[in-house]
């Protein structure tokens, strides 16, 4: 087996600057031999130009050659390339009169239903000959990371400390501590790993994990009222409404809400529980228990030991009587969130198993919509080519879930499973006869043994942290941007596969996935600086290079939950007028949905591109947060202020004669520098143009305010809602000496303008 340096990924139509008339003189060394692995050769020389365009028309699960030994999977099937190469390798070893079938069939040397597909002596034929030789003498390339380096050439990433800040806000909803910043500043990415390990032990991290996975499980649909408890069978759990016996109304309502929330979130809490206890993430499917807290334990009638009977965050493992637990797959709430019917027969649930745990959208495996008039078979799900492409995959898994009825109850079918469906199983494996009553556990073991399980969880975390779903391989080779999109897909796929491999090697430690994504260029990419001339900028090669890098970038539009956490992290206070009032971005009756959030019921996909309404919400946030928090911050000693530690309200940049006061001006610019880092994550030099622009805004507003005060056009008093008269958290009045109600020098309002400017900035609303 020969080993070479790994070939450059971007040879697939990759960007190459045309040297044109540049002359090269003297003797040049021979370039290093380029390594092309069997996998890359197959994809570029066999699959892309021939098999994906010609062969798969017939040789697919729904094609006329579906019963032959040569059946190819489309690019919509996760792992299709490896599966197709394995099929080709098997056929390459079969011979007809000493010649490989892989050569005699497509040339019609022996009868081929599709006739001649490649001519002997053609470039395509030569490629097939080389592939056969490669299969006999496999070529593997040493991974020296040159492929990734080539793709990300000229891409600038944010610094290690900036990466820490971004990850800290994303994972634990706070800014990093000075100690954490110093550690990463001195220790680089290795120190970042250690700091992230510490963050991922904080309770708020597990709340974030629950939020991230609910975007896919969508079980928060049942949080309102007693919607989750209503799904339980009263005969199975006769004490499910135990709280109704509480006499005190307020206590009864609290117990009702907490009980329902505990039941609704049991599958999400399992995800957090597995990660919190550093267990293999496969346990989310194999756990032989469910989780209960003091409230859901009473719902289920379980006697469990709790340290605090009122602690909603104390979760313990428990087993429900008569239930063969298998993690999420047997969660009553999860099964109800993806319901079935007598005619659906668990196919919906099966589809979600493929989507959530096998990185496969089975609905994209066949052409949709299907023309119903074209189906004449008696049992189309087993006999119609248009149907079996999906049903041959989902029906066996649906059968493995047969013991759970349409209400999510464990009710093994008395008459057995439907004989007209594909037999219960997974892939090529059929459910063993002795595993029928425990079929879901058997299914779980098959899933976690499949490499697609690791890929699926990497995809989920990647989307949760970057805001973008993983790319799909482009299929239209005639599209103008096909080559650019293909290179982009290959690069990202390689990176996600690397992370999936690390996930598997770590024995499925999800924290490894999170750390690897945070350190990846897809999380850290900041800008692209190729140094092109004007002529090069307008070249086709430049257009393709930009198409290749189009999916790369750090700026994701923050969800309402993330923006709310960020507001509180940087200012010290949430976006709400008082401690007991509504939090605008989290309340469904306010802006949670308007700002692109989900309710896990009818609205299940987050908006990632802002519209006019969302822009207006952001502007209101910027105005109100700056109004409420500017004077409030000045009520504290300078040493503990979040926003204005370097100045006081009396710091005016000019004297009464209009001359600059250098010491004050310097302090103002230093504080502006502080705000750029705290609010926008920008580490700027004091003479940076961005500092100049922010200072110019402050100066312009201050000068106008001073003029208005002198002419009596503006009041000395701050607007009522912008005054600092009460402590936010205690809601108690401030002492007279601490209260700020007037702005006689107009500096507070000038700082409010700077705050509004930054809080409405693209870099604050995105991360």
Helices and strands as residue ranges (DSSP letters): E 2-5, G 9-11, H 38-41, I 42-51, G 55-57, H 80-92, E 95-96, E 99-100, H 101-104, H 123-136, E 139-142, H 146-151, E 155-157, H 160-172, H 178-199, H 203-217, G 219-222, G 229-231, G 242-245, H 249-264, H 266-276, H 283-286, E 290-292, H 294-300, E 316-318, G 327-330, H 332-337, H 347-357, G 362-364, G 372-374, H 380-383, H 385-400, E 425-426, E 429-430, G 433-438, H 439-448, H 451-466, H 482-505, H 510-519, H 521-524, E 525-528, H 534-537, H 540-549, H 560-571, H 612-634, G 638-640, H 662-680, H 689-711, G 720-722, H 747-759, H 762-765
